[in-house]
Amino acid sequence: MPDIFTEVVGAWHRTSVSDLPPPAAPDPVPPAAIERIRAASYEGPGKLGARLYQLTSFAVALDVVQRWRPAPDTVFFHNGRFFLLIQWQTADRKALQEFVATLENKLTARQ
């Protein structure tokens, strides 16, 4: 599991990070396909939460992304067998874009 949830990401400061057991997945990801889940919360120019799923295969991650329903204040993507979900509340748009780009780059670099 790549450690992409660093203490500071741009203007954002991590307030918590934890590993969740696969059966406790708060998102519609097939539980049997989940190997690990890491969740983090950040504060800065708003509040946001992120969850990184390590799935059993690239094909499963691709399927999750293709079936995911877009929602307000949410962005998601996958890289390899990892699926990343970011949700925010009242976030500064530029700072949020930098956060998303940084995490995407960290995830891509770990592959």
ABEGO torsion letter per residue (X at the ends): XBBABBABBEABBBABBBBBBAAABABBBBAAABABBBBBBBBEBEBBBBBBBBBABAAAAAAAAAABBBBBGBBBBBBEABBBBBBBBGBBAAAAAAAAAAAAAAAAAAX
